[in-house]
Amino acid sequence: MKTFELKPTDENILNTYLSDSIGRNKEVLQFVNILNSIDGSCAIALEGKWGSGKTFFVKQVELVLNANNDFTSFLPKEKKGQIRQKQQLYLEPGQSIRPYVSVYYDSWANDSDNDPALSLVYTIMQTTSNDYSLVDRDYLDAGIRILDSFLGTQWTDIVESLKGDDALSQLKKDKTIEEKIKAFLAALLPEKGERLIVFVDELDRCSPSYAVRLLERIKHYFDNENITFVFSVNIDELQHTIKKFYGATFDGARYLDRFFDLRVQLPKVELENYYSQLNFSSQSSTWSIMCDAMIRKYNMQMREISRYLQLYRLAVGKRLEKMETSRQHFLQSERYYCLMYVVPIMIALKLINPQKYSDFVEGKDPSPLIEAAEYLRIGFFSDLLEQNESYESAPANSGTKVVTLEEKMKAMYKGLFVTDYNLDWNPKCIGKARFNNDTRKIVEGVTGLLSTYAQYDD
């Protein structure tokens, strides 16, 4: 079973930028323009929900910056040229991108470190050179060799105080650490770039104590007019994290305003472009129309979209090929409706809103079934009509009863999730569809990924 998630690997970052296959190149270059316009110390919050592609976005920004700095980028010359050529589509004539030194810092990966300042300095050391050897606690010695090679300067005096059997203890004891870090940063740039851009990612996933300490360390130790920090965060979640540290009554929003000079909203991904990366077409069949409708209705983010489509393909994989064709009754009507209509709704609810899913399958809330009907043509539900019924108006004295689609949705919902078939052995007949206990078990089994329709090896 393969994953459908578009992971932020170096290959994916590069290929999706060169092809603009997720439709964000314009916004990537607009963000680069923001960085290009900054002259003083600045901290930017790049806001987006979990799974919205923040990591992907900042790594594409970093890719563009690296391609425009010949002193620090280790990209092959051919790739640099392709990236620069692509960016000209979005820049003004004659506009250029200033040479920056960029560093990507994964907060979550460093969450177990005792002091964020030490790990951040170490990350900068690692990123700005590719000639180093790391051996346990001797990494600071390696850092000195990196900087000696990187700047052609002897750094022993500046970094020596960070060495020792307990580097963290030395950090805490050293009253001049702030000045040492500022000296380290000030000497980093002159030969390698005009400004240091540090992308701080995954901060909202860190433990409250680490998140607060990292923000405080950056505020006090890294306040430099030649540094821009970009925090890619879910602001709501980060505020909750701050409150967990300081208490429920603490104003997390005002606290964060101390740190962020700009707040930029990550744009939504172009769905059709992203679908193409997942080998999914939103209009190829009824089931794909339903999946697309659920994605839009519940405002799914990139990671949720890939998981949702993977779950549905897995759940009914052995029937997808047949369901791609025109409507043929290879199944009884009730199973057809379950696989094509009900299951996409249930999987979406289970992924996005577990409480609503529970209410739905426990017979308490038919609204998801009713609301989703608007996304399909009314003819799709023709098998739910009796011979003398119609969804359309009928001539007087024709003997045709006009019914609403909502009535049929409620009847189908009752047949699937409300009726107790242990007490009532008669199936609930709605037009050609016959709902009974076996139908309910099929729906539950398919949604739970343990049915004969599931396909695990695709």
Sequence and secondary structure as in RCSB ss.txt:
>XXXX:A:sequence
MKTFELKPTDENILNTYLSDSIGRNKEVLQFVNILNSIDGSCAIALEGKWGSGKTFFVKQVELVLNANNDFTSFL
PKEKKGQIRQKQQLYLEPGQSIRPYVSVYYDSWANDSDNDPALSLVYTIMQTTSNDYSLVDRDYLDAGIRILDSF
LGTQWTDIVESLKGDDALSQLKKDKTIEEKIKAFLAALLPEKGERLIVFVDELDRCSPSYAVRLLERIKHYFDNE
NITFVFSVNIDELQHTIKKFYGATFDGARYLDRFFDLRVQLPKVELENYYSQLNFSSQSSTWSIMCDAMIRKYNM
QMREISRYLQLYRLAVGKRLEKMETSRQHFLQSERYYCLMYVVPIMIALKLINPQKYSDFVEGKDPSPLIEAAEY
LRIGFFSDLLEQNESYESAPANSGTKVVTLEEKMKAMYKGLFVTDYNLDWNPKCIGKARFNNDTRKIVEGVTGLL
STYAQYDD
>XXXX:A:secstr
         HHHHHHHHHHTTTS HHHHHHHHHHHHT  S EEEEEE  TTSSHHHHHHHHHHHHHHT TTT  S
 HHHHHHHHHHHTTTS TT     EEEEEEETGGGTT S HHHHHHHHHHHHT S     GGGHHHHHHHHHHHH
HSS  HHHHGGG SS HHHHHHH TTHHHHHHHHHHHHSTTT SEEEEEEE GGGS HHHHHHHHHHHHHH   T
TEEEEEEE HHHHHHHHHHHH TTS HHHHHHTT SEEEE     HHHHHHHTT  TTSSHHHHHHHHHHHHTT 
 HHHHHHHHHHHHHHHHHHHHHHTSS   SS HHHHHIIIIIHHHHHHHHHH HHHHHHHHTTS  HHHHHHGGG
S GGGGGGGS TTEESS   TTS  EE  HHHHHHHHHIIIII  TTT  S EEETTEEE HHHHHHHHHHHTT 
STT     
